[in-house]
Amino acid sequence: MRFLFVHGTGVRRERHERLFALVHERLTARFPGAAVDSCYWGDRFGATLGAGGRSVPGLKPAAGAPGAPDQADAETAEWALLLADPLCELRVLAEAGWPAGSGGSGAEAGDAAADDDPFAMPGVRAAGAGVLAALAGLPPAPPHPGDELGALLHGTGLAADFPAALDAAARSAEAARAAERATGDPQARELATALARAVAAGALAAAGAEADCTGAERDRLVELLTTRLGGDARVPGARAAAFLGRLALRVTTQPLLNARRGSLTVGATPALGDILRYQARGHELREFLHARITGSPEPTVLIGHSLGGIALVDLLALAAARGEAVPGTELLVTVGSQAPLLHEFGALTALEPGAKLPYGFPRWLNVYDRHDVLSYLAAPVFPGDPRITDHEIGSRQPFPACHSAYWKQDALYERIEQAVAEAEIG
């Protein structure tokens, strides 16, 4: 009898040697007369960034590209902060206030805003209290689509979330405190801008991926709201924007995002890339596995982890469907495998959606851990098939540690030993 271990996604030589040494030790202890072999495929059939990552924007700066972020990057960074915390600019104004002597007369600006915008609150003075009163006086429901603001809200998918965002900003302690500190025209205008940006950010954050809003539409929304509050949206509020702009450049600049995107792409390449490569060129790996399985006349127990289990299910099902069951294969053991889920998706190469396992497919022991989000049940997906047994093992580890914790647990090898005895493999 022989065991053939097929590793999973993202495994390369060093990791494979450590993992297989553990599996080899545990299996030979229980089956002293059996051969325990491995089918390492990571270097040959695993994914790599063939062009060195040139497809990743920002991973490698273009020749002559400036090191500092441009204005668009800085603006994007600021809005990333606002979406994470729509009240952050108001918080700065509430805590820091304005320097002494920076105020001015607020009697005229509100009246000018009312003259310029027929929707502005009549008679609102451009001091903090007046701006906050204007915000509270805006309609709680989105304006009618015939109005530019209403049309913009409906056209960007923000109409449903606008009332809650408006209420959150108007009722916030940050807005109240900032309004107390804004006693003159310049401060009131900055407060109006900060309130408008808070409302826009709140609606955008709530809508999430459901929003269809460009940067230009977002800016126009802020401009319309600011004007109705008696402010001037042609430039962001100087004090809050300066502070948060510097913070945004530190934590969300495009160079940092580029670095994160690059490292995430490179880091995900072995794991995610192996899966995508298998979906596109899985026949190469299956042919390799077939040659390794049939290279020995001994009855074979196949043990596949994660993607290794998917490839083995595909290989055995394809062969059985052709009436060419893989010689020597007596038992399939999948551990932490996604093959059942792929079949539910209709994405398993070997089977049509909803199809049963073909005649000639061997016994199948499917081992899972309910905390391992990459492990799935097989028996319910192929109801009534007596060849399939699901077996749960709990490592008491969270994901992702539980996805590799199977191999140190005696319960796994005990269940494999039981399955071998049930299959009467000698």
N, C-alpha and C positions, 0 to 999 in steps of 0.2 A: 504494500500500500504506500501511496505517496500523497503528501500534502503540497499544494502549490499556492503560495501566497502572492496576491496581486494588490499592490499598494494603491492608495487613492490620490486625489488631486493635490497638487502643490508639493509633492514629495520629490526631493532630489537626492543625490547619492549619499551625502552624509547622514541625512535624516533617515533614509532607507536602511542604511547599515545598522543604525541604532535600533530601529523599529523591528527589523527582521531578526536581529540577534535575540530580542526579547521573545518574539513569536517562536523562533526556532527552539529556544531553551524550554519554553513551556510545553510545546507540542512533543518534543522528544522525551520529555520527562513522563508524559502520559502514554506515548506510543513509541517505546524504545526501538522497535523493529522497523519503524516507518522512515522513509526518506522525507525530509522537509526541505523543499526548494522554494526559491523566490523568482518572481518574474518582474525584474526591475525595468520600467519603461520610461521613467521620468526624463532622462536626458535625450532619448531618441524620439519620443512622441509627445513630450511635454511642450508647453508654449514658452516662447521667448519673444522679446521685443526685437524682431528681425531687423528693424531699421534703427535700432538704438534709441527708441522712444521719440523719434522725430514727429510722430503723430500727436504728441501731447503738447498743447499750447503752453508756452512758457517754460517747458522743461529745460530747453537749451536756448538761451537768449540769442536773437538774431544778431549778426555782425553789425556793430555800430549802434545797437539799441541802448538807449540811456538807462542808467541804473535806477534813477528815481522814478516813482510812479507819475503818470501824467494826470491831468485834471479829471479826465473821465474815470480813471481808477480811483482817485481820491473821493470823487462824488459817490461812486459805487460803494466804497468802503463806508462812507458816512451813512448811507441808506441801509447797509447791512446792520449797523448798530441800531438804527431807528427801528428796523423790523424786529430785532431782538428785544428792544425795549422802547416802545413808541414814546414814552414820557421822558426819555433820557435828556433831551435838550431842556425841557421844562424843569427838570431836576437841577440842572446846572444853574439856571436862572433863579430858581427858588433858593438855592444854597449860597450861590456866589453873589447874586444881585448885580448891581452896576456900580462903577466907581462914583464917589461923591462928585457932584457938579456936572454929571453927564446928562442930566435931565433937561427939560425945557417945557415950554407951554404946551399943553395938550388940548387947547380949546379948538384949534382950527383943523387939525388933521382929520378928526372924526367927521366934521361937517363936510370936508373936502371929499372924503370917501363916500359919504352919502350922495354928494352931487355926482360923482363919477360912476357910481354903481347903483342902479335903481333897486337892487336887492339888498343893499346894505341897510343896517338898522338906522332909521332916521334919528338924527340928533345925538348919535353915540359919540362921546368924546374919546379921543385917542389917548386915554390914560389907561393904566392896567385894569381898573375896575370896569371901565367902559368896554374894553376889549373882551374881557371875560363875560360881561353881560351880553355882548353881541354874539359870542359863541353859544351861550345858553339859549339865546333867542332864535337860533337857526332852527328850521323845522326838524323835528325828530325823525321824520320819515324822509327818504330821498326825494329831492325835488322832482317835479314832473319831467319826463323825457324831453318835452319841448323846450325846457330851459337848458342852457349850455352845461351847467353843472350837473343837472339831472341826466342829460344825455351822455355826459362823460362817465358818470357813475354806472349807468346801465351798460354803456358800450365797453367798459373795462371789467365788468363782472363784480364791481365793488358795491353795488346798490344795496344788496342784502346786509352787508356788514358795516355800512356807513353809519346807521343810527347808533349802534353799540359803540363804535369808535368815537363818535361825536360825544356821546354821553360819558364815556370813560375819561376823555380829556377834560370836559367841562366840569366834572365832579371831582377831579383829582385834587389832592392836597397840594401837589406840586404847582398846578395852575393857580390855585388860590394864593399860595405864598408868593409866587412870581408876580402875580397881579398886584399884591400889596407893595412890592418893591418898585414896580414900574409907575413912576409919578410924572413922567414927562413924555414928550412926543417920541424921541428916539427909542426910549425903552418900550413904549407901548407898541411901536411898529415892530420891534424885534420880538416882543411877546406874541403879537399877531402871527408873525411868521412861524414861530416855534409851535404855537397852537395848531396852525394849519398843517404843519409837517407831522405833528403828533397824530392828528385825525387821519391824515392820509396813510401814515405808517400803520396805524391801528387797523384800518380797513384792509390794507394790503397783507398784513400779517395774518389776519383772520381768514382772508380768502385763500391764502397760500397758493397752491398750484392751480386753483380754480380761477385765479385772476388772469386776465388777458390785458396787461397794462404795460405800455412802453415807458421808457424814461421820460419822453416828451409829454405823454399823457399824464404821468405822475406830476411832472412839474407844472403843467397847466392846472391840474386839480389843486395843487398848493397855491398857485397864483390866484385862482378864483376864490378859494376859501380865505386867503389872506386879505384880499380886497374887501370882502364882505365883513371882515373884522376890523376894518379901518387901517390896515397896514399896507406895506409896500413890498410885494414879493419879487421885485426885480433882482434883489440880492439876498442871500441868506442872512439871518440875524448874526451880527458880527461877533458878539461875545460868546454865545453858546456854540456857534458854528466853529469859531476858532479853537475852542477847547476840545470839542468833540472831533473836529477835523484832525487834530494832532493825535488824539487817541485812536481814531479810526485808522490813520496811517500806520500806527504801531501794530495794531492787532489784525487788520483785515486788508492790508495793502495787496495789490495784485502780485507783486513779487512773492509775498508770503503765500498767497493762494496758489501761485504757480508752483512753488516749492511743495506745498501740500498736495496739489494735484499730481505732480510728478512722483512724489514719494508714494502716494496712494496707488498710482497706476503701476509703478515698478513693484511695489509690495504685493499688489493683487495679481500680478501677471502669472505666477506659478499656479495659484489656486483657481482663480476665475478663468484665466487664459487656458488652462488645461481643459476645463469643461467646454469652453467655446470651441477650442480646437477639436475636441472629440466630436462635438455635434457636427462639425463641418467635415472632418476627415477621420471619423472613427474606424473606418474599414482598415486603416493601416495598423492601428493597435489591435483590432480583432484578429487580423491575420497573424500578427506576432504572437498573440496569446494562443491561437490555434496551433501554431507550430510548436510552442513550448509544451502545450498539453499533450499533444500526440507524439511528442518526442520520446516518450517512455511507454512501455507496454503495461506498466503497473496500473491497477485501478487507482483513480485520482480523486482526492477531495479538494475542491477549489474553494479558496477563502479570499473573498474580495472586499476590500475596505472602500467605502465611499464611491468615487468614480470607478475604482476597480470593480466594484460590484455591478455597476451599470454596464460596463463593457462585457462582463461575463454573462449577465442576463441576455444582453443583445446577441452575443456570440452563440450561446446555447439555443436561444429561441429561433434565430435565423437558421441554424443548422437543422434543428428539429423540423422546422417548417418545410425545409427542402427534403426531408426524409433522410438526412445525413447526420444523425446524432453524433456529437463529438466522441470518438472512441475513448473508452476508459473512464469517462466522467461518471462517477457514481453519486456524488453529493455536491451540491452548491451551498456554500455558507456566505451570506452577505452580512456585513457589519457596518452599521451606520450608513446605509445606502439610500440613495434617492430614486432608485429604479421604480418603486411603486408610484411615487409622485409624478415622475415623467410619464408613466403610462396613463395616469389620470389626466394629465395635460394633453395626451395624444402626441407626446414628443419622444417616446421610446422608439428607437430606430426599428427594432425587430417586429413590433406589433402595431396593427391598426388600432385606433382608439376603441376601447371597449372589448377588444379581442381577448380570447382565452389563450392560455399557454398551450402551445401545440403538443401533440402526442410525441413522446420521445424526450421531452424536457425532464431532467433528473429531479430527484428530491431537492427541496429548497428550504434551508433553515435561514430565516431572516432575523438578525439580532438588532435590537434598537434600544435606545435610552430616551425616555420621554423628555429629558432635558436637552437632548442633542437635537437641535433644530434641523440638522441635516440627515436625520434618520426617520424612516417612515414604515408604516405597516403594509405588508404585502397581502396577507390572507383576505382582508376585506375587499381588496381591489380585484382579486380573482376568487370570488365567492364559490365555495363548494369544492375547491381543488384540493384533494387530499395530499398532494405532494408538498404543499406549502405549510410551514409552521413559523409563526412569529414568536419570538422569545425576548422578553424585556430584561435588561440588565441595568441596574442603577449604580452609578459611580459616586453619587453624592457630590458631584462636581458641576458647576454651571457651564454653560456654553461659552467659549469654544473648547475648554479643557476636556469636557466629557466626550467630545468627538474622537479623541485619541486615547481616552482612559480605558477603553475596553480591554486593551492588550495586557494590562497588568492585573486583571481580575480573574481569579480562579473560576468564578461562575461561568465565564465564557468557555473556558476549556472543558469544564465539566459538561456543559451543554453540547459542545462539539463531540465529546466522547460518547455521550448518550445517542446523538444523531448517527454516529458511525456504527454503533451497535445495532440501532434500529434498521439501518440500511444493510446490515450484515456484510460489511466490507471487510475482507480478509487480507 
